[in-house]
Amino acid sequence: MARVPTPLGSHGVLRTTNIDDARASVAASLAPHDLTPVRESEGFRALHNAAQLQRLSFHYIDYGTEVEVTADRLDFHLIQIPLRGLSHITAGSQALSVTARRAAVTAPDEPLRMRYSAGNPRLMVRITPDLLRERLEVAVAGGLVVPQRAGATFDITRGAGRSWRGLVDMVMTDLEREDGLATSPLAAEALQVAVVDGLLVSLAAPPDDATGARATPDRVVRRAVQLIEDHCAEPLGTLDIAEAVGVSIRALQAGFKVHLDTTPMAYVRRARLERVRRALADGTAGSVTEAAAAWGITHLGRLSGDYRAAFGETPSETLQRHR
């Protein structure tokens, strides 16, 4: 019978029967935690493999026996994929149970309690909050509705979830190669984006989900507009605006389309352009760079194009004309 290779086998971090060593190894790669065998420690055999892909990391962990793991908080998103056995995960007040047919997703800043059955090796994908947030903004702008809750599970045996699971295997296989795609920063960036985008699609609500399809009432859109006008210098995203006014992302987008014939982020960009124009015209800012920084614009090249499209001249021309 052919021996099945251990995932990330060339990226071994630790193999031990010592509980303290296992706890320290996983804590160094993931987060401080308590690790306790449920029955006896004699069967405890920890194996930890791990590989980094820019703002993602992949982990294979097996304790060989039933254990309980608790952590006060994580500072990253964690996707857990059991390969066998059963995992019980409590994230905040959300209780999840997953087998090899489903993956579990937990968010940062929630206390976690996990109980893994014996014979429960698993893969874990660690995603930094900034990476997931960046890709969520892109997904939302494209009309994807991703439920926001402390814990979630999704099927990895069919549909997008199955494809995502295959993508994870493909990326981990590539990381095993000395000359793989991940050795190129350009390709590594694309691979990490593909993993996160695939995750978001796997978690997304069905397209015909009606809960967010109804347009936000005009009064709520006006509240969102006022929020943008008051805070457009800050790093606002569609999710931030929707949460602030108490509606779903899709409902907010529909409301802006119906009442203003635009999108929330297009309105944010226009509000920032207006502030930059005013700062350049009244002398508040002494340079285009200063005006852009004051109003939350970091891409000067994009600013120039958007500004010309909006006002028929470049920011520099506005500045020169009012000196």
N, C-alpha and C positions, 0 to 999 in steps of 0.2 A: 504494500500500500504506500503510495507516494506521500511524502511528508509535505504538509501545506506550509509554505513560508510564513513566518511571522511578519505582520505589517511593519514597515520601517525598520526591518531587521538590521540594516547597515547603520542605523542611527541609535544604537543602544545607549541608554543613559545609565540604567541600573538593573542588576539582577541580584536579589538578596532574599534571605529569610529573616532579616532583622527589621522589625516593625519601625523602629526609629529611623533607620537609614532610608526606608521606603518613604516615610512621611517627609523627611527632609528633601529627598530628591523631587518628589512631586510638588512640594511647596516651592522649591526654587524655580520650577518651570511654570507653575500655575498659581497657587495661592496658599497661604498658611491655613492649616486645617487640622482637625483631630481625626485620627485613623484608629479604629478599634475592631479587631476580629470579633465576630459575634459568638462563636462557639469556643474553639480552642486555637491557640496560635501555632500548634504543631503543623497544620496544613498550610500555613502562610508561606507563600512563595511569590514575591513581587517581581514583576517584570515591567520595565518602563522604557519605551523607545520614544524619541521625539525629534521632530525636524521643523525648522523655521522657514517660512516663506513670507518675507517682508513683514506685514502687519498681521499675518496669520501664523499659527503653529498647529501642527498635527501631533497627536499623542496616541500611543497604544499602551494601555495599562491593563495588567491582569494581576490580581492578588492571590489567585489560587484557592481561596476559601471565602466564605461569607463575611463581609465586613460592613461597618457603618462609617461613613465619612461626613463630617460636619464642618462648615465654614461660615464665619460671621458674615462675610461679604466677598464678592469677587469684583475686580475692576475691569472685567471684560465680559463679552458674550461667550457662552459655552454651549456647544452642540455635542451631545453625547449619543453615540451610536453603539448599542450593545451588539456584540457578535454572536453571543449565546446567552442563555440564562435570562434573568429578570432583574430590572432595576426599578426601585421605588425612589422617587425624587420629590422632595418638598421644597419649592421655591417660594419664599414668603408664605402666603396663605394658599398657594396653588399646589395641589398634590398630583403627581404624574406617575404613571406606571408604564414602562416601555420594555419591549422585547426586541429581538432582532428584526422585527417587521416595522418598527417605528424609531424615529430619532426624537430626542428631547432637546429643547432650546430654553436656556435660562439667561436672564438679563443681569447686568451689573447691579451692585448695591442691594441685592436681596440675600437674606440668610438662606443657606442651603443645607439640607440634610439628605443624604443619599445612602440607601441600603442596597448593596449589590449581592446577589445570590452567589453561591459557590459555582465555579465554572462559568464566570461572567466576564470574559475579556471584552474590552470595548475600545472603540476609537473615540477620540475627543478632538474637536476643532475649536481652537481659541481665536476669537476675533476681537480686535481692539475696537472700542466704542467709536472712535473717529472714523475708521474705515466703514463700519456698518452704517453710520449716520450719513456719510457722503453718498454711499450707494443707495440708501433709502430715499434721499432727496431726489436722486436721478430716477428711481423707480416711481416715486410719487408724481414727479413731473410728467412721467409717461402714462399716468393713469392707473398704476398698480395700487391696490388697497391691501395693506399689510396690517392685520390686527395687532394692536399694541397691548400686551399683557405680560405679567411677570413670568409665566411659564407656558410653553406650548409644545405639542407633539405633532409630527406629520408622518404620513405613510411613506416609506422608502422602498415599497415593493411595486409601485405602479405610478404612472404619470410622471409629473415633474420631479417628484421625490425620488423615484427610481433612477431617473437620469442624473439627478444631483448626486446620489449615492455613487453611481458609476464615475462621475466626474471626480469625486473625492479619491476614489481608488486610482484613477488615472494620474492625478496630481501626485499622490504619494508614491506611485511607481516611478514617476519622473524624478522625484526627489532622491530616489535610490541610485540614480545614474550620475556618474561623474561628469558626463557631457550632456545632461538633459536640458530641456528648455529652461528650467528654473535657474540654471547657471547664468542666463542672460537677464539683466535687470529689466529690460523691456518686456520679455516674455513672462518673467516672474510677476510683474505688475498686472499683466493681462490675466494670468492664472488666478491670482488672488481676487481680482475683480470678478472673474467668472464664477468662482466658488461662492462669493457673497451674493452676487446677483442671482445665481441659481437657488441659493437658500431662500432669498426673498420671494422668488417666484413660487417655490414650494410651499411657503407659508401664506401666500396671498389668498384673499377671499376670492371665490368664484366670480367671473365677470358679470354674472346675472344677479349677484347679491344686491338686493334692493335697499339694504339698510343705509347705504351711503349715497344712493342714486338720486334722492330727492334734493332739489336745490335748496340751499340755505336761504331763509327769508331775508328780505331787504334790510331789515333792522340789524340782523346779525352780520350781514356783509358790511354795513356801515360801521359796526363795532370793530370788525377786522380791519377795515380801511383806517380807522382812527388809530388802532394799534400800530399799523405799519407807519403811518405818518409820525407817530410819537417815538418809534423805536427803530426806524429804518437804518440807523447807523450801526445797530447791533446785528450779530449773525443770525438773522431770522430765516427760518425755513417754513415750508408749508405745514409741516407737522407742528411746529411751535405755534403758528397762528391758529390752526384748527383746535389745538388743545386749549389755547387761551380763551377762545370764544365758545368752547364746548360743543363742537360738532365734529363729524368725521372728516377726514381729508377729502374724500370724494364729494361729500355734500358741500364743503367749502369751495372746491373747484367748480362744481356745478353752479353755485350761487354767484361766483364771480363771472362765470360765463353768461349767465342769464341777465344779471343786473348791470354788469360793467363791460361785457364782451372782452374779457381778458382773463388772465390767470393770476393767482395770488403772487407768484414769484415775478411775473412781468410787472405787476403793480409795484412790488418792492424795488425792482430795478429802476422803474420810472421815477419813483419817489427819491431815490438816491441821486439820479441824474439831475433832477430839479434842484436838489440841495447843493450839488456841486456847481451847477450853473449860477446859483445865487451867490455862493461863496466866492466864485471867480469874479462875478460882476460887482459885488459891493466891497471887495478888498479884504474880506474876512480871511481868505487864503492867499498866500503869496506865491503859490505855485500850484500846478495841476496835481502834482504828487501829494502835496499837503491837503488839498481839497478832497482828493480821492480817499486818502487815509482817514480823514475826519468823518467820512460818510460810508465807511465799511466796504470800499471798493479796492480790491487787491490786484486786479488784472488791468493794467494801464492800457495795454493794446486793445483789449475788448472795450474798455471805456471809450477810447477814441472813436471806434466804429459805432458804438451805440449812441454816443453823444452826437456825432454827425448825423446819424439817421433821425434822431429826435429833434435837433435844433438847426440843422443845416450848416453847421460850422464845427470846427474842432474845439476842444477845451482851450488849447493854446490861443486860438483866435479870439475866443471870448475874453481871455485874460488880457491879451494885448489891447483889445478894443476898449477896455475899461481902465487902462492905466493912464 
